[in-house]
Amino acid sequence: MPISFPDAAPPGVRGKRRVAAAAALSLGLVLTLGAFTTYGTDRAPVPGTLSPVALTVAGGVDPGAAAGRSLNLRGGWSAEVWANIPEARRLAWTPDGRLLVSTGDAGSVVLLTPAADGQGPEATTLLDGLDNPQGIAFAKQRGRHILVVGEQTRIAAWDYAAGSASNERVILDGLPGGGHGSKTVVVRGNQIFYNIGSLTNSDPIDRTSTPERATIAQVGLDGTGNRTIATGVRNGSGLSFAPDGTLFTAINQADNQPYPFRDETGQYGQRVQSYINENPVDQVARITPGTEMGWPYCLPDTTGHQDLTNLAYVNQPVTNPDGEALDCSTVSRTLLGLPAHSAPLGFAFTQGSALPKSLARGALITSHGSWNRQPPREPSVVYSTWDHRRRTLTPPQALVTGFQNADGTRWGRSVDAIPGPDGAIYVTDDAAGLVYRLTPAR
């Protein structure tokens, strides 16, 4: 039978209090996010954490690097290698119940049609010859379903029907590429929202380029009304609409940032690995017209906020030592911090999905993992519950880890995770070139 798919602290707080806060933060991360720890298959499960679950393989699918592997999941969950798609990146469900996968550098968008139980989906190429396709989203206009794709330097659209795409048109062209050049797209009504990531790690030149980089922008489906709505967003690769209808982004913060505190350690302005390992945290923030997220002038400050919520900022010592470039007290708060160098890419609110109620009132956040932390931050999928009263996300709990070995090397890297209409979670892995189907316990 086929699978059925229904239609921060005040500026004066420094010195010994800073050292104590750093120690407390480290402990808080262990207590709050302990499930991020990698547990090899040769170790017994740790009570209250994720446990290794052997990956099964759908019929006819080459498991590649996942052969014989496990993922760390919650009790009662199962995991399957569902499809082999080299360079698999972003996901979107079509109006007729198929799964689209963008492939980035491979230049294609692949259509996965679910098959009989136990079999892998039928894979066909929907679009090819594209320039680094990443974000994919659907809109509906005058009775037609519209597929929107974010490429390296343009946003394009096609009519979609019955597994075919036609009538290609360019909505925007000449967007800046290179650096964090991948474009994520989401659609609300007749508006497309997209990111323009920074070219650099931490250089103000991105703030004065034309067009300005490190932004979130919006444009009409007809290509009119293009405008920037948020600045100082280094790499807002995750975009999704919250239950209250507002746009949220998950942001990759800067690497190797200098120690920003003028305290008794005497390390101000230096690169300190212990600081770099946990700072600056990656960010989840609400985006409204006029939002300023501070990059590269302001760093999220976790002092006194062990839960990494509602974070203020501290001046970056090189680009903004005296606050003259930007008053960091005016920067929009980081509603939720993610462990430094998580590199969040996928970000999907789950309201209205077929997931169990425990997972259908929040967001899935998928991290690619770090390169500059010692040891590297591992790839993961986490779930963050939505707080309706405060209109924000709460500290996350891990759902999936296990892509990273004990020595810090990786066999896989998670990119995106979205709910399926069958109540499973579908996850892409661009390192192994796979799509996983994860079934929660019921």
MOMONOR-V146722 format. One line per field, one symbol per residue. ss: DSSP state (@ for helix, = for strand, . for the rest). Layout:
ss: ???
This chain:
ss: .=.............@@@@@@@@@@@@@@@@@@@@@..............====.==.=....@@@...====....=======......===.....====.=....=====..=..=..======.....=..======..=======....=======..=========............====..======........@@@@......======......=====......====.....=====.....................@@@@@@...======...==.....====.......=======............@@@...=====.....======.......@@@..======............========....==...=====..=.....=...======....======....======...
